[in-house]
Amino acid sequence: MVEPIGREQQQLVRRHTAFYIRQAENIFGRDFPRIPVLFDLRGTSAGMFRLHGEHCAIRYNPWIFGKYFEENLHDTVPHEVAHYVVYAVYGDRRIKPHGPQWQSVMRRFGAEPQATFDLDLEGVPQRRQRTHPYRCSCRVHELSTTRHNRVQRGRGSYQCVECQDVLVYAPSVAALN
């Protein structure tokens, strides 16, 4: 099992994050508010810029950093800061996450504008999302909790790609399994 990074390495990651924010301030000729840097991310993502309402944070996965510290310091930190900078400069949630604005910031940082990494995550704790059974006329589908919640709140619906029926929640199917 991989060990998560400790306080000293977290401080180094925070300093690198602050370095890239200062670099963005020089590039854009303006100040950027400092935002929380958290080490609470789980699963297969090394980092995430999170925007919730008007509150921003950069979240890092301490286990993936523990397994690939130098790679993440070099690649993930500027990647996530670039997301924050693009949001702060353009303020438009419709901008594509890895679109031309983000790619431009990454290049200005001297970083490769890559959207994902391909590293072995064996030993890194994985988050497993629960699924929920939905039925159409031809079979049972498993929808993620995120999609299930959208359906339950009336904010989404899903169709079977085979029969084109709208998927209907089938909780009794889960009891059979």
N, C-alpha and C positions, 0 to 999 in steps of 0.2 A: 504494500500500500504506500502511495506517495504521501509525504508529509507536506502540509501547507507551509508557506513562507512565514517567518516569524517577524517580530517587530522591527528589527534592523533592516531587513529586506523590504518590509512595507514602507519604512521611512525613505528608503532609496527610491522606491517606485513613486512615492508622493513627490520627492524632489524632482524626479524626471518629468512627472506630470506638470509640476509648476514650471519647469524649464521650458516645456513646449508651449505652455500658456504665455509665458513671457516672450517666447519667440513669435507667437502669433500677434502679440501686442506690437512688436517691432514691425512685423510684416504689414499689419493693418493700420498702424498709427493710432491705436486706441486701446483703452483698458478693457480687460475682460474680468468680470467678477470671479473670485475664487469660489469653486463649488466643492461639495464634499467628495472625497475619494474614499471609497468603501472596499472592503475585501470580503464581500458576502455573496459573491456570485458562485453558483453551483452549475454542474452539468458540463457541456462540451464547449462552451464559449469561454474564451480567455478574458474577454472584457466586454463592457457594454456602457454606452452613454445612455442614461435614462432620463427621460423628460416626463414628468408627471405634473400636469397642470403647468404652473410656472416654476416648479422646483426641478432643478437639474442635479445630477450626480454622475460620477464615473465610478463604475463598479468593476472590480477585478476578481478573477477566480484564483484564490490563493493556492489551490492544489495544482492547477496548470502552471502557475508561476513557479511553484515548488519543483515541478518536473523540468520545466524549460525556462529558467529564470532569465538568462541572457537574451534568448530569442524574444521573449515577451517584453523585456525592457526596451529592446531595439525596435520591435514591430508593433506590439499591442498598444503600448503607451501612446505613441504618436497617432495611431489609428483612432483611438477613443478621443483623444484631445481634438483631433481634426473634426470628429462628429460634433463635439461641443462648439468649436469655433464656427463651423458652418451654421449651426443653429443660432448662435449669438450674432453672427453677421447678417444672415438672411432672414432669420425668424420665421421661416415658412416651412411648415411641417410637410408640405407637398413636394419638397425637394427630395430627389432620390437619395437614399442613404449613402450609396457609393457612386454617386453621379459626378459630373464634371467639377462641381464646386469642391466636393470632398477630395477628389483626385488632385485638384490644384493645390489645396492646402497641404496634402501629403507630400507632393513634390517640393513645395516651398520649405517643408520641414526636412527635405533630403531623405525622405522615406519612400519605400516602394508602395504605390497605391494598390495593395492587394486586399481583397475583401475577406478571405478566409485563409486558414493555415491547414496543413495536412501533416499533423504530427500524431504519433502513437499515444493514445490516452489511457493505455493499460495502467491500472493502479490508481487512476483518478476517479474519485466517487462520481457516479453518474446519477443525474436526476431522472426519474421515470415519471412521465405524466400518465395519469389514469385515463382510461378511455371509457366511452359510454356507447351502449348498443343503439343503433338506429336501423330501421327497416325500410325497404322499398318493396316493390312487387317481385324482385328477383333474388334478393339476398339480404343478409345482415351486414351492416357497416359498423366500424368502430370509429367514433369521432373523439377527438381530443377534448379535454375539459374546457379549453378555450372556446372551441367551436360549440360544444354543448351549451356553455353559458351564453353565448351569443343567441342561440336558438331559444333558450329558455327566457331570455330577456326581450325577445321579439326583434332583435337587431340583426338577424341573419337567418338564412335558410340554405339548405344544401340539396343538390340533386344527384341522383345516381348517374354516372356517365354511360351506363349500359342501357337502362330502361327509361331514363329521364324523369322518373318519379321523384317527387320531393321526399326527402328522408324524414321519417317520423320516429320520435323517441320510443324505444321499446324496452322499458325497464324489466319486463317479465322475461326477456331473453337472457339477461344477465343472471337471473335466478336459475336458469336451466344449465348454465355452464359450471 
